[in-house]
């Protein structure tokens, strides 16, 4: 129980850090320039729509993999 809680907390903190890193990378990829007005707003809208969705998909995939692994070998904890 305690080990799983620790793993959960580490994954959660990694997710927050990765989200920030991905956000800055995405802003660079879309060519974000605050002075561009509507083009900048479009880039931000994409960032705030796509990045959390992709993050949730990755998280759910990792949880499914972890659940399968634990179902196969519960003693691995």
N, CA and C atoms as an extended XYZ file, in Angstrom:
231
Properties=species:S:1:pos:R:3:atomname:S:1:resname:S:1:resid:I:1 pbc="F F F"
N         0.794       -1.178        0.000 N   UNK     1
C         0.000        0.000        0.000 CA  UNK     1
C         0.849        1.260        0.000 C   UNK     1
N         1.821        1.333        0.925 N   UNK     2
C         2.639        2.544        1.031 CA  UNK     2
C         3.515        2.728       -0.203 C   UNK     2
N         4.018        1.623       -0.731 N   UNK     3
C         4.857        1.706       -1.934 CA  UNK     3
C         4.059        2.259       -3.105 C   UNK     3
N         2.837        1.775       -3.261 N   UNK     4
C         1.995        2.233       -4.359 CA  UNK     4
C         1.684        3.722       -4.213 C   UNK     4
N         1.470        4.169       -2.990 N   UNK     5
C         1.238        5.587       -2.741 CA  UNK     5
C         2.465        6.411       -3.131 C   UNK     5
N         3.645        5.920       -2.793 N   UNK     6
C         4.884        6.621       -3.164 CA  UNK     6
C         5.038        6.693       -4.678 C   UNK     6
N         4.780        5.577       -5.346 N   UNK     7
C         4.872        5.556       -6.811 CA  UNK     7
C         3.875        6.530       -7.411 C   UNK     7
N         2.667        6.546       -6.869 N   UNK     8
C         1.629        7.450       -7.363 CA  UNK     8
C         2.078        8.903       -7.230 C   UNK     8
N         2.647        9.262       -6.082 N   UNK     9
C         3.100       10.628       -5.861 CA  UNK     9
C         4.239       11.010       -6.804 C   UNK     9
N         5.172       10.098       -7.023 N   UNK    10
C         6.282       10.378       -7.944 CA  UNK    10
C         5.753       10.583       -9.358 C   UNK    10
N         4.843        9.732       -9.780 N   UNK    11
C         4.276        9.852      -11.131 CA  UNK    11
C         3.502       11.158      -11.263 C   UNK    11
N         2.781       11.522      -10.219 N   UNK    12
C         2.018       12.770      -10.251 CA  UNK    12
C         2.955       13.974      -10.362 C   UNK    12
N         4.017       13.998       -9.583 N   UNK    13
C         4.971       15.103       -9.654 CA  UNK    13
C         5.674       15.144      -11.007 C   UNK    13
N         6.007       13.980      -11.540 N   UNK    14
C         6.615       13.923      -12.862 CA  UNK    14
C         5.651       14.473      -13.908 C   UNK    14
N         4.382       14.141      -13.757 N   UNK    15
C         3.379       14.639      -14.695 CA  UNK    15
C         3.284       16.148      -14.700 C   UNK    15
N         3.346       16.749      -13.521 N   UNK    16
C         3.298       18.210      -13.432 CA  UNK    16
C         4.524       18.820      -14.114 C   UNK    16
N         5.689       18.280      -13.805 N   UNK    17
C         6.926       18.801      -14.404 CA  UNK    17
C         6.927       18.588      -15.917 C   UNK    17
N         6.510       17.421      -16.352 N   UNK    18
C         6.477       17.134      -17.788 CA  UNK    18
C         5.481       18.048      -18.490 C   UNK    18
N         4.367       18.324      -17.849 N   UNK    19
C         3.369       19.221      -18.435 CA  UNK    19
C         3.923       20.607      -18.680 C   UNK    19
N         4.687       21.096      -17.720 N   UNK    20
C         5.298       22.425      -17.902 CA  UNK    20
C         6.319       22.399      -19.034 C   UNK    20
N         7.144       21.370      -19.054 N   UNK    21
C         8.149       21.260      -20.109 CA  UNK    21
C         7.517       21.146      -21.483 C   UNK    21
N         6.485       20.327      -21.590 N   UNK    22
C         5.803       20.146      -22.874 CA  UNK    22
C         5.131       21.448      -23.305 C   UNK    22
N         4.594       22.189      -22.342 N   UNK    23
C         3.941       23.460      -22.675 CA  UNK    23
C         4.923       24.428      -23.327 C   UNK    23
N         6.102       24.540      -22.771 N   UNK    24
C         7.090       25.451      -23.353 CA  UNK    24
C         7.564       24.968      -24.719 C   UNK    24
N         7.741       23.675      -24.854 N   UNK    25
C         8.135       23.124      -26.157 CA  UNK    25
C         7.045       23.390      -27.190 C   UNK    25
N         5.779       23.167      -26.792 N   UNK    26
C         4.648       23.381      -27.700 CA  UNK    26
C         4.565       24.849      -28.117 C   UNK    26
N         4.743       25.756      -27.150 N   UNK    27
C         4.713       27.184      -27.495 CA  UNK    27
C         5.785       27.520      -28.522 C   UNK    27
N         6.943       26.907      -28.376 N   UNK    28
C         8.012       27.138      -29.346 CA  UNK    28
C         7.642       26.554      -30.707 C   UNK    28
N         7.051       25.360      -30.710 N   UNK    29
C         6.685       24.709      -31.982 CA  UNK    29
C         5.613       25.479      -32.744 C   UNK    29
N         4.655       26.051      -32.025 N   UNK    30
C         3.599       26.795      -32.719 CA  UNK    30
C         4.037       28.218      -33.040 C   UNK    30
N         5.267       28.560      -32.642 N   UNK    31
C         5.784       29.891      -32.957 CA  UNK    31
C         5.095       30.990      -32.174 C   UNK    31
N         4.855       30.747      -30.909 N   UNK    32
C         4.149       31.717      -30.076 CA  UNK    32
C         4.923       33.020      -29.964 C   UNK    32
N         4.266       34.084      -30.338 N   UNK    33
C         4.791       35.445      -30.182 CA  UNK    33
C         3.643       36.265      -29.601 C   UNK    33
N         3.764       36.732      -28.373 N   UNK    34
C         2.660       37.466      -27.755 CA  UNK    34
C         2.184       38.673      -28.563 C   UNK    34
N         3.044       39.229      -29.381 N   UNK    35
C         2.693       40.420      -30.158 CA  UNK    35
C         1.884       40.094      -31.414 C   UNK    35
N         1.685       38.801      -31.715 N   UNK    36
C         0.996       38.414      -32.955 CA  UNK    36
C        -0.530       38.439      -32.833 C   UNK    36
N        -1.068       38.604      -31.649 N   UNK    37
C        -2.520       38.723      -31.488 CA  UNK    37
C        -3.263       37.422      -31.697 C   UNK    37
N        -4.078       37.360      -32.786 N   UNK    38
C        -4.944       36.199      -33.023 CA  UNK    38
C        -4.154       34.920      -33.258 C   UNK    38
N        -3.036       35.012      -33.932 N   UNK    39
C        -2.220       33.818      -34.172 CA  UNK    39
C        -1.688       33.274      -32.847 C   UNK    39
N        -1.304       34.165      -31.948 N   UNK    40
C        -0.827       33.740      -30.634 CA  UNK    40
C        -1.957       33.100      -29.846 C   UNK    40
N        -3.139       33.668      -29.926 N   UNK    41
C        -4.296       33.113      -29.222 CA  UNK    41
C        -4.622       31.712      -29.742 C   UNK    41
N        -4.537       31.514      -31.059 N   UNK    42
C        -4.780       30.185      -31.632 CA  UNK    42
C        -3.783       29.171      -31.096 C   UNK    42
N        -2.510       29.561      -31.019 N   UNK    43
C        -1.490       28.667      -30.472 CA  UNK    43
C        -1.773       28.307      -29.029 C   UNK    43
N        -2.201       29.281      -28.250 N   UNK    44
C        -2.538       28.999      -26.852 CA  UNK    44
C        -3.761       28.096      -26.744 C   UNK    44
N        -4.752       28.316      -27.576 N   UNK    45
C        -5.937       27.452      -27.554 CA  UNK    45
C        -5.564       26.009      -27.871 C   UNK    45
N        -4.707       25.830      -28.850 N   UNK    46
C        -4.254       24.475      -29.182 CA  UNK    46
C        -3.487       23.864      -28.022 C   UNK    46
N        -2.630       24.667      -27.424 N   UNK    47
C        -1.848       24.185      -26.292 CA  UNK    47
C        -2.752       23.707      -25.168 C   UNK    47
N        -3.736       24.507      -24.801 N   UNK    48
C        -4.594       24.167      -23.676 CA  UNK    48
C        -5.641       23.113      -24.022 C   UNK    48
N        -5.819       22.798      -25.283 N   UNK    49
C        -6.750       21.733      -25.666 CA  UNK    49
C        -6.035       20.402      -25.892 C   UNK    49
N        -4.924       20.437      -26.594 N   UNK    50
C        -4.253       19.203      -26.994 CA  UNK    50
C        -3.369       18.629      -25.896 C   UNK    50
N        -2.589       19.456      -25.251 N   UNK    51
C        -1.604       18.958      -24.283 CA  UNK    51
C        -2.246       18.200      -23.121 C   UNK    51
N        -3.297       18.714      -22.478 N   UNK    52
C        -3.898       17.925      -21.394 CA  UNK    52
C        -4.525       16.620      -21.887 C   UNK    52
N        -5.087       16.660      -23.089 N   UNK    53
C        -5.694       15.450      -23.643 CA  UNK    53
C        -4.641       14.375      -23.863 C   UNK    53
N        -3.530       14.746      -24.453 N   UNK    54
C        -2.445       13.788      -24.682 CA  UNK    54
C        -1.892       13.284      -23.353 C   UNK    54
N        -1.757       14.169      -22.389 N   UNK    55
C        -1.245       13.765      -21.076 CA  UNK    55
C        -2.166       12.749      -20.411 C   UNK    55
N        -3.465       12.979      -20.486 N   UNK    56
C        -4.415       12.025      -19.897 CA  UNK    56
C        -4.355       10.677      -20.613 C   UNK    56
N        -4.218       10.689      -21.924 N   UNK    57
C        -4.132        9.436      -22.675 CA  UNK    57
C        -2.893        8.652      -22.248 C   UNK    57
N        -1.773        9.332      -22.116 N   UNK    58
C        -0.540        8.676      -21.674 CA  UNK    58
C        -0.725        8.130      -20.261 C   UNK    58
N        -1.319        8.910      -19.367 N   UNK    59
C        -1.516        8.483      -17.989 CA  UNK    59
C        -2.407        7.246      -17.923 C   UNK    59
N        -3.500        7.250      -18.647 N   UNK    60
C        -4.408        6.096      -18.642 CA  UNK    60
C        -3.695        4.871      -19.202 C   UNK    60
N        -2.914        5.055      -20.254 N   UNK    61
C        -2.151        3.940      -20.817 CA  UNK    61
C        -1.174        3.353      -19.819 C   UNK    61
N        -0.478        4.217      -19.090 N   UNK    62
C         0.463        3.732      -18.078 CA  UNK    62
C        -0.257        3.009      -16.940 C   UNK    62
N        -1.404        3.518      -16.532 N   UNK    63
C        -2.175        2.849      -15.473 CA  UNK    63
C        -2.677        1.480      -15.925 C   UNK    63
N        -3.099        1.374      -17.174 N   UNK    64
C        -3.549        0.086      -17.707 CA  UNK    64
C        -2.392       -0.906      -17.740 C   UNK    64
N        -1.234       -0.441      -18.202 N   UNK    65
C        -0.063       -1.319      -18.225 CA  UNK    65
C         0.320       -1.766      -16.814 C   UNK    65
N         0.273       -0.836      -15.865 N   UNK    66
C         0.614       -1.169      -14.489 CA  UNK    66
C        -0.385       -2.174      -13.916 C   UNK    66
N        -1.663       -1.983      -14.209 N   UNK    67
C        -2.688       -2.905      -13.715 CA  UNK    67
C        -2.485       -4.305      -14.297 C   UNK    67
N        -2.167       -4.391      -15.574 N   UNK    68
C        -1.922       -5.695      -16.205 CA  UNK    68
C        -0.713       -6.381      -15.574 C   UNK    68
N         0.334       -5.607      -15.339 N   UNK    69
C         1.548       -6.163      -14.740 CA  UNK    69
C         1.272       -6.670      -13.330 C   UNK    69
N         0.517       -5.913      -12.564 N   UNK    70
C         0.185       -6.327      -11.197 CA  UNK    70
C        -0.736       -7.539      -11.193 C   UNK    70
N        -1.628       -7.629      -12.170 N   UNK    71
C        -2.525       -8.782      -12.251 CA  UNK    71
C        -1.740      -10.040      -12.588 C   UNK    71
N        -0.685       -9.882      -13.379 N   UNK    72
C         0.138      -11.025      -13.753 CA  UNK    72
C         1.008      -11.502      -12.601 C   UNK    72
N         1.598      -10.538      -11.849 N   UNK    73
C         2.512      -10.885      -10.768 CA  UNK    73
C         2.292       -9.955       -9.582 C   UNK    73
N         1.281      -10.267       -8.743 N   UNK    74
C         0.978       -9.383       -7.605 CA  UNK    74
C         2.119       -9.318       -6.594 C   UNK    74
N         3.019      -10.256       -6.599 N   UNK    75
C         4.136      -10.258       -5.649 CA  UNK    75
C         5.230       -9.290       -6.072 C   UNK    75
N         5.093       -8.650       -7.233 N   UNK    76
C         6.143       -7.756       -7.713 CA  UNK    76
C         6.249       -6.475       -6.886 C   UNK    76
N         5.234       -6.201       -6.067 N   UNK    77
C         5.310       -5.051       -5.172 CA  UNK    77
C         6.108       -5.468       -4.011 C   UNK    77
